[in-house]
């Protein structure tokens, strides 16, 4: 009973805490005009992004970025509050149970979430200010990839040397020991998931997808009896749902790099902690499909001299075909929920 209260209760606490914090955050974001001053006009390969500019020229300016602050700040506050309460009331079973900070389950994902989110916050700041060598683009993509790779190495080191994990689980087949190759594999997965962050492009899209993914991992961790990790994922999901409340069209703020960078890197850590990295492409299918659409588009443009999609990533392709943004968003949500459920089933029956 206490385990159920811990997971669902903390998810609800996180949601209402984030709802309470939102007016303070939005007041600051609007007061200091924390949004892009000009809409993006260049594509990834350097050409003119005419279709994207036509679809989003009025949305990219005037709406604050940095909404992801709400997510990781809520998680940080919830973690700190229940850790302190557990220390103040050491004999209370209730407060001891609600404390979900633990070395084996949540130290690394919390460290990943906060550190990656802070780097994303810096990137958002430069995009908003648009000064110096960071004009309109924030920290360069190559520098962000390097940071993610470094963070991935730290995570892989922790798993390999501290937690003594070097194998991955393939459902229905069992464990495969990668040995030292576990380290580059971990880094590769984190970089690949980070590339899926381009899904943050339509009001409500990234929030709904991420909520279903972390909700699924909360369930997976719960059934694996990793209750602290399940609570951590539930707290993230609750905070994302509160963010989504204000992000559905018309968005009050955007998640920004401070949200998407922290969530994608943390998701990698959670996947490895639950021995479900192999199933991650299913649970996080919308992220993988979105990233793949960019890769396909780049390949066609570079080697074939033409476009495969009207515009990439994938969700903008459907917008260009005439789908209203809300239709794209809600259909992606549905697909995300279905694939998250499929991934949970595979993990559950494929032990």
Short mmCIF file of the C-alpha atoms (twelve columns), coordinates in Angstrom:
data_MODEL
# 
_entry.id   MODEL 
# 
loop_
_atom_site.group_PDB 
_atom_site.id 
_atom_site.type_symbol 
_atom_site.label_atom_id 
_atom_site.label_alt_id 
_atom_site.label_comp_id 
_atom_site.label_asym_id 
_atom_site.label_seq_id 
_atom_site.Cartn_x 
_atom_site.Cartn_y 
_atom_site.Cartn_z 
_atom_site.pdbx_PDB_model_num 
ATOM 1   C CA . UNK A 1   0.000  0.000   0.000   1 
ATOM 2   C CA . UNK A 2   2.788  2.433   0.888   1 
ATOM 3   C CA . UNK A 3   4.525  1.659   -2.415  1 
ATOM 4   C CA . UNK A 4   1.387  2.614   -4.334  1 
ATOM 5   C CA . UNK A 5   1.035  5.769   -2.264  1 
ATOM 6   C CA . UNK A 6   4.676  6.597   -2.879  1 
ATOM 7   C CA . UNK A 7   4.411  6.386   -6.663  1 
ATOM 8   C CA . UNK A 8   0.932  7.773   -7.296  1 
ATOM 9   C CA . UNK A 9   0.976  10.152  -4.351  1 
ATOM 10  C CA . UNK A 10  4.279  11.714  -5.394  1 
ATOM 11  C CA . UNK A 11  3.052  12.006  -8.984  1 
ATOM 12  C CA . UNK A 12  0.023  13.973  -7.770  1 
ATOM 13  C CA . UNK A 13  2.195  16.058  -5.431  1 
ATOM 14  C CA . UNK A 14  4.522  16.872  -8.321  1 
ATOM 15  C CA . UNK A 15  1.622  17.888  -10.559 1 
ATOM 16  C CA . UNK A 16  0.101  20.291  -8.040  1 
ATOM 17  C CA . UNK A 17  3.476  21.673  -7.022  1 
ATOM 18  C CA . UNK A 18  4.258  22.476  -10.669 1 
ATOM 19  C CA . UNK A 19  0.811  24.037  -11.126 1 
ATOM 20  C CA . UNK A 20  1.540  26.236  -8.096  1 
ATOM 21  C CA . UNK A 21  4.983  27.245  -9.412  1 
ATOM 22  C CA . UNK A 22  3.878  28.071  -12.956 1 
ATOM 23  C CA . UNK A 23  2.534  31.615  -12.325 1 
ATOM 24  C CA . UNK A 24  5.857  32.603  -10.741 1 
ATOM 25  C CA . UNK A 25  7.818  31.180  -13.676 1 
ATOM 26  C CA . UNK A 26  5.622  32.683  -16.376 1 
ATOM 27  C CA . UNK A 27  5.666  36.071  -14.663 1 
ATOM 28  C CA . UNK A 28  9.458  36.078  -14.900 1 
ATOM 29  C CA . UNK A 29  9.558  34.736  -18.477 1 
ATOM 30  C CA . UNK A 30  7.127  37.353  -19.772 1 
ATOM 31  C CA . UNK A 31  8.538  40.209  -17.715 1 
ATOM 32  C CA . UNK A 32  12.005 39.715  -19.186 1 
ATOM 33  C CA . UNK A 33  10.750 38.667  -22.656 1 
ATOM 34  C CA . UNK A 34  12.474 35.303  -22.620 1 
ATOM 35  C CA . UNK A 35  11.668 34.373  -26.194 1 
ATOM 36  C CA . UNK A 36  13.418 34.336  -29.557 1 
ATOM 37  C CA . UNK A 37  13.539 37.730  -31.194 1 
ATOM 38  C CA . UNK A 38  13.544 36.371  -34.760 1 
ATOM 39  C CA . UNK A 39  12.089 33.171  -36.224 1 
ATOM 40  C CA . UNK A 40  14.430 30.571  -37.662 1 
ATOM 41  C CA . UNK A 41  14.991 30.868  -41.401 1 
ATOM 42  C CA . UNK A 42  17.847 28.408  -41.996 1 
ATOM 43  C CA . UNK A 43  17.613 24.630  -42.375 1 
ATOM 44  C CA . UNK A 44  20.030 22.207  -40.749 1 
ATOM 45  C CA . UNK A 45  22.158 21.948  -43.900 1 
ATOM 46  C CA . UNK A 46  22.287 25.701  -44.315 1 
ATOM 47  C CA . UNK A 47  19.571 26.225  -46.919 1 
ATOM 48  C CA . UNK A 48  16.448 28.315  -46.541 1 
ATOM 49  C CA . UNK A 49  13.765 26.735  -44.340 1 
ATOM 50  C CA . UNK A 50  10.925 28.329  -46.300 1 
ATOM 51  C CA . UNK A 51  8.130  25.933  -45.345 1 
ATOM 52  C CA . UNK A 52  9.087  25.846  -41.665 1 
ATOM 53  C CA . UNK A 53  9.332  29.644  -41.575 1 
ATOM 54  C CA . UNK A 54  5.912  29.998  -43.165 1 
ATOM 55  C CA . UNK A 55  4.338  27.580  -40.658 1 
ATOM 56  C CA . UNK A 56  6.016  28.879  -37.509 1 
ATOM 57  C CA . UNK A 57  7.190  32.460  -38.071 1 
ATOM 58  C CA . UNK A 58  4.498  33.813  -35.747 1 
ATOM 59  C CA . UNK A 59  4.862  31.091  -33.108 1 
ATOM 60  C CA . UNK A 60  8.616  31.198  -32.485 1 
ATOM 61  C CA . UNK A 61  8.587  34.820  -31.359 1 
ATOM 62  C CA . UNK A 62  6.498  36.193  -28.519 1 
ATOM 63  C CA . UNK A 63  6.189  32.890  -26.636 1 
ATOM 64  C CA . UNK A 64  8.794  32.293  -23.901 1 
ATOM 65  C CA . UNK A 65  11.236 29.408  -23.961 1 
ATOM 66  C CA . UNK A 66  12.689 27.811  -20.806 1 
ATOM 67  C CA . UNK A 67  9.384  26.222  -19.752 1 
ATOM 68  C CA . UNK A 68  11.386 23.089  -18.987 1 
ATOM 69  C CA . UNK A 69  12.594 24.872  -15.844 1 
ATOM 70  C CA . UNK A 70  9.215  23.985  -14.373 1 
ATOM 71  C CA . UNK A 71  9.869  20.257  -14.814 1 
ATOM 72  C CA . UNK A 72  13.343 19.869  -13.361 1 
ATOM 73  C CA . UNK A 73  12.772 22.461  -10.632 1 
ATOM 74  C CA . UNK A 74  9.679  20.576  -9.478  1 
ATOM 75  C CA . UNK A 75  11.644 17.312  -9.409  1 
ATOM 76  C CA . UNK A 76  14.480 18.965  -7.479  1 
ATOM 77  C CA . UNK A 77  12.100 20.504  -4.926  1 
ATOM 78  C CA . UNK A 78  10.174 17.244  -4.418  1 
ATOM 79  C CA . UNK A 79  13.422 15.297  -3.983  1 
ATOM 80  C CA . UNK A 80  14.786 17.784  -1.464  1 
ATOM 81  C CA . UNK A 81  11.561 18.165  0.529   1 
ATOM 82  C CA . UNK A 82  11.031 14.463  1.142   1 
ATOM 83  C CA . UNK A 83  14.720 13.833  1.793   1 
ATOM 84  C CA . UNK A 84  14.710 16.554  4.477   1 
ATOM 85  C CA . UNK A 85  11.439 15.301  5.995   1 
ATOM 86  C CA . UNK A 86  12.940 11.805  6.228   1 
ATOM 87  C CA . UNK A 87  15.915 13.244  8.105   1 
ATOM 88  C CA . UNK A 88  13.782 15.379  10.419  1 
ATOM 89  C CA . UNK A 89  11.460 12.465  11.262  1 
ATOM 90  C CA . UNK A 90  13.763 9.410   11.217  1 
ATOM 91  C CA . UNK A 91  11.241 7.228   13.076  1 
ATOM 92  C CA . UNK A 92  8.338  8.035   10.771  1 
ATOM 93  C CA . UNK A 93  7.683  5.149   8.388   1 
ATOM 94  C CA . UNK A 94  5.559  7.463   6.240   1 
ATOM 95  C CA . UNK A 95  8.268  10.059  5.574   1 
ATOM 96  C CA . UNK A 96  10.973 7.413   5.248   1 
ATOM 97  C CA . UNK A 97  8.905  5.752   2.563   1 
ATOM 98  C CA . UNK A 98  8.264  8.954   0.606   1 
ATOM 99  C CA . UNK A 99  11.981 9.707   0.398   1 
ATOM 100 C CA . UNK A 100 12.988 8.392   -3.049  1 
ATOM 101 C CA . UNK A 101 16.612 9.541   -3.045  1 
ATOM 102 C CA . UNK A 102 18.801 6.431   -3.127  1 
ATOM 103 C CA . UNK A 103 22.323 5.675   -4.337  1 
ATOM 104 C CA . UNK A 104 21.479 2.610   -6.388  1 
ATOM 105 C CA . UNK A 105 18.330 3.916   -8.076  1 
ATOM 106 C CA . UNK A 106 18.049 7.701   -8.264  1 
ATOM 107 C CA . UNK A 107 21.400 9.389   -7.663  1 
ATOM 108 C CA . UNK A 108 22.520 9.062   -11.269 1 
ATOM 109 C CA . UNK A 109 19.219 9.996   -12.991 1 
ATOM 110 C CA . UNK A 110 18.793 13.053  -10.746 1 
ATOM 111 C CA . UNK A 111 22.384 14.141  -11.437 1 
ATOM 112 C CA . UNK A 112 21.795 13.646  -15.171 1 
ATOM 113 C CA . UNK A 113 18.524 15.560  -15.163 1 
ATOM 114 C CA . UNK A 114 19.896 18.598  -13.343 1 
ATOM 115 C CA . UNK A 115 23.269 18.829  -15.103 1 
ATOM 116 C CA . UNK A 116 21.825 18.371  -18.617 1 
ATOM 117 C CA . UNK A 117 18.978 20.783  -17.892 1 
ATOM 118 C CA . UNK A 118 21.417 23.471  -16.773 1 
ATOM 119 C CA . UNK A 119 23.391 23.121  -20.013 1 
ATOM 120 C CA . UNK A 120 20.115 23.367  -21.892 1 
ATOM 121 C CA . UNK A 121 19.265 26.489  -19.886 1 
ATOM 122 C CA . UNK A 122 22.498 28.116  -21.044 1 
ATOM 123 C CA . UNK A 123 21.655 27.235  -24.643 1 
ATOM 124 C CA . UNK A 124 18.162 28.722  -24.273 1 
ATOM 125 C CA . UNK A 125 19.625 31.889  -22.809 1 
ATOM 126 C CA . UNK A 126 21.962 32.408  -25.759 1 
ATOM 127 C CA . UNK A 127 19.146 31.718  -28.217 1 
ATOM 128 C CA . UNK A 128 17.015 34.345  -26.499 1 
ATOM 129 C CA . UNK A 129 19.738 36.966  -26.233 1 
ATOM 130 C CA . UNK A 130 21.201 36.211  -29.677 1 
ATOM 131 C CA . UNK A 131 24.583 37.769  -28.991 1 
ATOM 132 C CA . UNK A 132 28.120 37.123  -30.130 1 
ATOM 133 C CA . UNK A 133 28.958 33.828  -31.777 1 
ATOM 134 C CA . UNK A 134 25.727 32.302  -30.494 1 
ATOM 135 C CA . UNK A 135 23.453 34.488  -32.636 1 
ATOM 136 C CA . UNK A 136 19.997 32.937  -33.054 1 
ATOM 137 C CA . UNK A 137 21.334 29.452  -32.591 1 
ATOM 138 C CA . UNK A 138 22.444 29.034  -29.008 1 
ATOM 139 C CA . UNK A 139 25.240 26.588  -28.282 1 
ATOM 140 C CA . UNK A 140 26.167 24.799  -31.513 1 
ATOM 141 C CA . UNK A 141 24.774 21.331  -32.119 1 
ATOM 142 C CA . UNK A 142 28.262 19.821  -32.191 1 
ATOM 143 C CA . UNK A 143 29.067 21.253  -28.752 1 
ATOM 144 C CA . UNK A 144 25.794 19.943  -27.329 1 
ATOM 145 C CA . UNK A 145 26.521 16.484  -28.752 1 
ATOM 146 C CA . UNK A 146 29.972 16.563  -27.148 1 
ATOM 147 C CA . UNK A 147 28.409 17.456  -23.802 1 
ATOM 148 C CA . UNK A 148 25.864 14.641  -24.128 1 
ATOM 149 C CA . UNK A 149 28.666 12.212  -24.982 1 
ATOM 150 C CA . UNK A 150 30.622 13.323  -21.896 1 
ATOM 151 C CA . UNK A 151 27.542 12.932  -19.743 1 
ATOM 152 C CA . UNK A 152 26.995 9.520   -21.316 1 
ATOM 153 C CA . UNK A 153 30.542 8.530   -20.415 1 
ATOM 154 C CA . UNK A 154 29.966 9.560   -16.799 1 
ATOM 155 C CA . UNK A 155 26.787 7.488   -16.713 1 
ATOM 156 C CA . UNK A 156 28.468 4.502   -18.353 1 
ATOM 157 C CA . UNK A 157 31.367 4.740   -15.889 1 
ATOM 158 C CA . UNK A 158 28.925 4.725   -12.979 1 
ATOM 159 C CA . UNK A 159 27.101 1.674   -14.329 1 
ATOM 160 C CA . UNK A 160 30.243 -0.243  -15.268 1 
ATOM 161 C CA . UNK A 161 32.437 0.456   -12.259 1 
ATOM 162 C CA . UNK A 162 30.083 1.491   -9.435  1 
ATOM 163 C CA . UNK A 163 27.015 -0.645  -10.168 1 
ATOM 164 C CA . UNK A 164 29.090 -3.369  -11.877 1 
ATOM 165 C CA . UNK A 165 26.733 -3.634  -14.840 1 
ATOM 166 C CA . UNK A 166 28.066 -4.585  -18.252 1 
ATOM 167 C CA . UNK A 167 25.209 -6.543  -19.829 1 
ATOM 168 C CA . UNK A 168 21.968 -5.733  -21.592 1 
ATOM 169 C CA . UNK A 169 18.766 -7.742  -21.477 1 
ATOM 170 C CA . UNK A 170 17.141 -8.870  -24.703 1 
ATOM 171 C CA . UNK A 171 13.526 -9.916  -24.088 1 
ATOM 172 C CA . UNK A 172 12.844 -13.628 -24.575 1 
ATOM 173 C CA . UNK A 173 16.597 -14.301 -25.043 1 
ATOM 174 C CA . UNK A 174 18.217 -13.173 -21.793 1 
ATOM 175 C CA . UNK A 175 21.382 -11.297 -20.867 1 
ATOM 176 C CA . UNK A 176 24.184 -10.457 -23.264 1 
ATOM 177 C CA . UNK A 177 27.414 -9.358  -21.630 1 
ATOM 178 C CA . UNK A 178 29.034 -6.532  -23.575 1 
ATOM 179 C CA . UNK A 179 32.060 -6.231  -21.353 1 
ATOM 180 C CA . UNK A 180 33.838 -2.919  -21.831 1 
ATOM 181 C CA . UNK A 181 31.753 -2.313  -24.974 1 
ATOM 182 C CA . UNK A 182 28.935 -1.457  -22.566 1 
ATOM 183 C CA . UNK A 183 30.483 2.006   -22.193 1 
ATOM 184 C CA . UNK A 184 30.348 3.096   -25.879 1 
ATOM 185 C CA . UNK A 185 26.939 1.449   -26.243 1 
ATOM 186 C CA . UNK A 186 25.581 3.532   -23.362 1 
ATOM 187 C CA . UNK A 187 27.015 6.724   -24.883 1 
ATOM 188 C CA . UNK A 188 25.555 5.864   -28.301 1 
ATOM 189 C CA . UNK A 189 22.076 5.358   -26.832 1 
ATOM 190 C CA . UNK A 190 22.215 8.681   -24.990 1 
ATOM 191 C CA . UNK A 191 23.304 10.598  -28.092 1 
ATOM 192 C CA . UNK A 192 20.636 8.853   -30.186 1 
ATOM 193 C CA . UNK A 193 17.901 9.791   -27.713 1 
ATOM 194 C CA . UNK A 194 19.166 13.350  -27.552 1 
ATOM 195 C CA . UNK A 195 18.712 13.575  -31.326 1 
ATOM 196 C CA . UNK A 196 15.034 12.768  -30.751 1 
ATOM 197 C CA . UNK A 197 14.721 16.057  -28.884 1 
ATOM 198 C CA . UNK A 198 13.733 17.718  -32.162 1 
ATOM 199 C CA . UNK A 199 10.221 16.484  -31.370 1 
ATOM 200 C CA . UNK A 200 9.851  19.671  -29.315 1 
ATOM 201 C CA . UNK A 201 8.398  21.622  -32.228 1 
ATOM 202 C CA . UNK A 202 4.618  21.915  -31.856 1 
ATOM 203 C CA . UNK A 203 2.564  23.103  -28.881 1 
ATOM 204 C CA . UNK A 204 2.004  20.170  -26.520 1 
ATOM 205 C CA . UNK A 205 3.779  17.564  -28.661 1 
ATOM 206 C CA . UNK A 206 6.923  16.916  -26.619 1 
ATOM 207 C CA . UNK A 207 5.079  17.183  -23.291 1 
ATOM 208 C CA . UNK A 208 2.501  14.543  -24.162 1 
ATOM 209 C CA . UNK A 209 5.077  12.153  -25.591 1 
ATOM 210 C CA . UNK A 210 7.442  12.514  -22.652 1 
ATOM 211 C CA . UNK A 211 4.643  12.078  -20.115 1 
ATOM 212 C CA . UNK A 212 3.648  8.737   -21.639 1 
ATOM 213 C CA . UNK A 213 7.271  7.555   -21.802 1 
ATOM 214 C CA . UNK A 214 8.103  8.389   -18.191 1 
ATOM 215 C CA . UNK A 215 4.727  7.052   -17.081 1 
ATOM 216 C CA . UNK A 216 5.586  3.754   -18.776 1 
ATOM 217 C CA . UNK A 217 8.982  3.612   -17.104 1 
ATOM 218 C CA . UNK A 218 7.421  4.342   -13.758 1 
ATOM 219 C CA . UNK A 219 5.272  1.252   -14.257 1 
ATOM 220 C CA . UNK A 220 8.236  -0.851  -15.422 1 
ATOM 221 C CA . UNK A 221 10.343 0.179   -12.427 1 
ATOM 222 C CA . UNK A 222 7.426  -0.463  -10.063 1 
ATOM 223 C CA . UNK A 223 6.940  -4.032  -11.280 1 
ATOM 224 C CA . UNK A 224 10.685 -4.586  -10.978 1 
ATOM 225 C CA . UNK A 225 10.394 -3.471  -7.350  1 
ATOM 226 C CA . UNK A 226 12.619 -0.451  -7.974  1 
ATOM 227 C CA . UNK A 227 10.203 1.719   -6.052  1 
ATOM 228 C CA . UNK A 228 12.477 4.749   -5.658  1 
ATOM 229 C CA . UNK A 229 13.082 4.830   -9.406  1 
ATOM 230 C CA . UNK A 230 9.359  4.352   -10.077 1 
ATOM 231 C CA . UNK A 231 8.619  7.311   -7.794  1 
ATOM 232 C CA . UNK A 232 11.265 9.420   -9.538  1 
ATOM 233 C CA . UNK A 233 9.743  8.702   -12.970 1 
ATOM 234 C CA . UNK A 234 6.270  9.399   -11.575 1 
ATOM 235 C CA . UNK A 235 7.422  12.763  -10.211 1 
ATOM 236 C CA . UNK A 236 8.807  13.658  -13.642 1 
ATOM 237 C CA . UNK A 237 5.571  12.549  -15.310 1 
ATOM 238 C CA . UNK A 238 3.497  14.612  -12.884 1 
ATOM 239 C CA . UNK A 239 5.611  17.698  -13.530 1 
ATOM 240 C CA . UNK A 240 5.366  17.174  -17.297 1 
ATOM 241 C CA . UNK A 241 1.579  16.926  -17.089 1 
ATOM 242 C CA . UNK A 242 1.478  20.247  -15.252 1 
ATOM 243 C CA . UNK A 243 3.743  21.731  -17.913 1 
ATOM 244 C CA . UNK A 244 1.437  20.274  -20.567 1 
ATOM 245 C CA . UNK A 245 -1.570 21.955  -18.940 1 
ATOM 246 C CA . UNK A 246 -0.044 25.306  -19.923 1 
ATOM 247 C CA . UNK A 247 1.631  24.118  -23.140 1 
ATOM 248 C CA . UNK A 248 -1.407 22.944  -25.086 1 
ATOM 249 C CA . UNK A 249 -2.393 25.367  -27.876 1 
ATOM 250 C CA . UNK A 250 -1.952 28.219  -27.553 1 
ATOM 251 C CA . UNK A 251 1.206  27.493  -25.580 1 
ATOM 252 C CA . UNK A 252 1.940  29.738  -22.634 1 
ATOM 253 C CA . UNK A 253 5.603  28.757  -22.870 1 
ATOM 254 C CA . UNK A 254 7.829  26.254  -24.686 1 
ATOM 255 C CA . UNK A 255 9.868  23.496  -23.087 1 
ATOM 256 C CA . UNK A 256 13.117 24.664  -24.654 1 
ATOM 257 C CA . UNK A 257 16.459 22.937  -24.523 1 
ATOM 258 C CA . UNK A 258 16.495 23.090  -20.713 1 
ATOM 259 C CA . UNK A 259 13.566 20.682  -20.750 1 
ATOM 260 C CA . UNK A 260 14.214 18.387  -23.682 1 
ATOM 261 C CA . UNK A 261 17.964 17.942  -23.077 1 
ATOM 262 C CA . UNK A 262 17.418 16.988  -19.447 1 
ATOM 263 C CA . UNK A 263 14.560 14.594  -20.225 1 
ATOM 264 C CA . UNK A 264 16.195 12.709  -23.110 1 
ATOM 265 C CA . UNK A 265 19.482 12.136  -21.270 1 
ATOM 266 C CA . UNK A 266 17.685 11.110  -18.074 1 
ATOM 267 C CA . UNK A 267 15.548 8.695   -20.060 1 
ATOM 268 C CA . UNK A 268 18.705 6.872   -21.154 1 
ATOM 269 C CA . UNK A 269 19.783 6.351   -17.552 1 
ATOM 270 C CA . UNK A 270 16.319 5.134   -16.541 1 
ATOM 271 C CA . UNK A 271 16.246 2.664   -19.454 1 
ATOM 272 C CA . UNK A 272 19.536 1.084   -18.381 1 
ATOM 273 C CA . UNK A 273 18.544 1.017   -14.707 1 
ATOM 274 C CA . UNK A 274 15.445 -0.989  -15.672 1 
ATOM 275 C CA . UNK A 275 17.374 -3.274  -18.070 1 
ATOM 276 C CA . UNK A 276 15.148 -2.166  -20.922 1 
ATOM 277 C CA . UNK A 277 17.540 -0.301  -23.228 1 
ATOM 278 C CA . UNK A 278 16.834 -2.745  -26.053 1 
ATOM 279 C CA . UNK A 279 13.100 -1.999  -25.846 1 
ATOM 280 C CA . UNK A 280 13.690 1.758   -25.585 1 
ATOM 281 C CA . UNK A 281 13.164 2.313   -29.352 1 
ATOM 282 C CA . UNK A 282 9.638  0.927   -28.905 1 
ATOM 283 C CA . UNK A 283 8.706  2.798   -25.732 1 
ATOM 284 C CA . UNK A 284 10.191 6.013   -27.123 1 
ATOM 285 C CA . UNK A 285 9.130  5.310   -30.715 1 
ATOM 286 C CA . UNK A 286 7.979  8.895   -31.502 1 
ATOM 287 C CA . UNK A 287 11.440 10.200  -30.534 1 
ATOM 288 C CA . UNK A 288 13.196 7.609   -32.687 1 
ATOM 289 C CA . UNK A 289 10.879 8.163   -35.656 1 
ATOM 290 C CA . UNK A 290 11.343 11.937  -35.431 1 
ATOM 291 C CA . UNK A 291 15.120 11.628  -35.298 1 
ATOM 292 C CA . UNK A 292 15.102 9.123   -38.168 1 
ATOM 293 C CA . UNK A 293 13.090 11.524  -40.331 1 
ATOM 294 C CA . UNK A 294 15.825 14.139  -39.913 1 
ATOM 295 C CA . UNK A 295 18.520 11.623  -40.842 1 
ATOM 296 C CA . UNK A 296 16.598 10.498  -43.926 1 
ATOM 297 C CA . UNK A 297 16.033 14.088  -44.993 1 
ATOM 298 C CA . UNK A 298 19.715 14.958  -44.570 1 
ATOM 299 C CA . UNK A 299 20.764 11.874  -46.548 1 
ATOM 300 C CA . UNK A 300 18.446 12.675  -49.445 1 
ATOM 301 C CA . UNK A 301 19.478 16.329  -49.547 1 
ATOM 302 C CA . UNK A 302 23.198 15.624  -49.361 1 
ATOM 303 C CA . UNK A 303 23.534 12.608  -51.650 1 
ATOM 304 C CA . UNK A 304 20.487 12.744  -53.905 1 
ATOM 305 C CA . UNK A 305 19.991 16.499  -54.096 1 
ATOM 306 C CA . UNK A 306 16.297 16.417  -53.204 1 
ATOM 307 C CA . UNK A 307 13.997 16.151  -50.213 1 
ATOM 308 C CA . UNK A 308 12.276 12.997  -48.990 1 
ATOM 309 C CA . UNK A 309 9.839  14.876  -46.725 1 
ATOM 310 C CA . UNK A 310 8.246  18.222  -47.477 1 
ATOM 311 C CA . UNK A 311 9.991  19.436  -44.331 1 
ATOM 312 C CA . UNK A 312 11.718 17.627  -41.478 1 
ATOM 313 C CA . UNK A 313 11.332 16.540  -38.740 1 
ATOM 314 C CA . UNK A 314 8.317  14.340  -39.317 1 
ATOM 315 C CA . UNK A 315 5.684  16.339  -37.435 1 
ATOM 316 C CA . UNK A 316 6.387  19.404  -39.579 1 
ATOM 317 C CA . UNK A 317 5.959  17.239  -42.697 1 
ATOM 318 C CA . UNK A 318 2.383  16.512  -41.692 1 
ATOM 319 C CA . UNK A 319 1.816  20.207  -40.970 1 
ATOM 320 C CA . UNK A 320 3.108  21.026  -44.451 1 
ATOM 321 C CA . UNK A 321 0.638  18.512  -45.879 1 
ATOM 322 C CA . UNK A 322 -2.170 20.544  -44.344 1 
ATOM 323 C CA . UNK A 323 -2.804 18.791  -41.030 1 
ATOM 324 C CA . UNK A 324 -3.703 21.238  -38.240 1 
ATOM 325 C CA . UNK A 325 -1.047 21.257  -35.532 1 
ATOM 326 C CA . UNK A 326 -3.484 19.940  -32.922 1 
ATOM 327 C CA . UNK A 327 -4.258 16.921  -35.125 1 
ATOM 328 C CA . UNK A 328 -0.547 16.135  -35.507 1 
ATOM 329 C CA . UNK A 329 -0.030 16.490  -31.763 1 
ATOM 330 C CA . UNK A 330 -2.934 14.307  -30.666 1 
ATOM 331 C CA . UNK A 331 -2.166 11.561  -33.169 1 
ATOM 332 C CA . UNK A 332 1.450  11.503  -32.037 1 
ATOM 333 C CA . UNK A 333 0.193  11.269  -28.432 1 
ATOM 334 C CA . UNK A 334 -1.952 8.257   -29.337 1 
ATOM 335 C CA . UNK A 335 0.909  6.526   -31.137 1 
ATOM 336 C CA . UNK A 336 3.225  7.301   -28.223 1 
ATOM 337 C CA . UNK A 337 0.833  5.794   -25.663 1 
ATOM 338 C CA . UNK A 338 0.271  2.648   -27.740 1 
ATOM 339 C CA . UNK A 339 3.994  2.035   -28.257 1 
ATOM 340 C CA . UNK A 340 4.703  2.732   -24.574 1 
ATOM 341 C CA . UNK A 341 2.146  0.058   -23.644 1 
ATOM 342 C CA . UNK A 342 3.643  -2.392  -26.156 1 
ATOM 343 C CA . UNK A 343 7.097  -1.803  -24.687 1 
ATOM 344 C CA . UNK A 344 5.826  -2.392  -21.144 1 
ATOM 345 C CA . UNK A 345 4.200  -5.666  -22.216 1 
ATOM 346 C CA . UNK A 346 7.385  -6.873  -23.929 1 
ATOM 347 C CA . UNK A 347 9.459  -6.105  -20.830 1 
ATOM 348 C CA . UNK A 348 6.924  -7.830  -18.575 1 
ATOM 349 C CA . UNK A 349 6.508  -11.075 -20.528 1 
ATOM 350 C CA . UNK A 350 9.949  -11.280 -22.067 1 
ATOM 351 C CA . UNK A 351 11.989 -11.780 -18.908 1 
# 
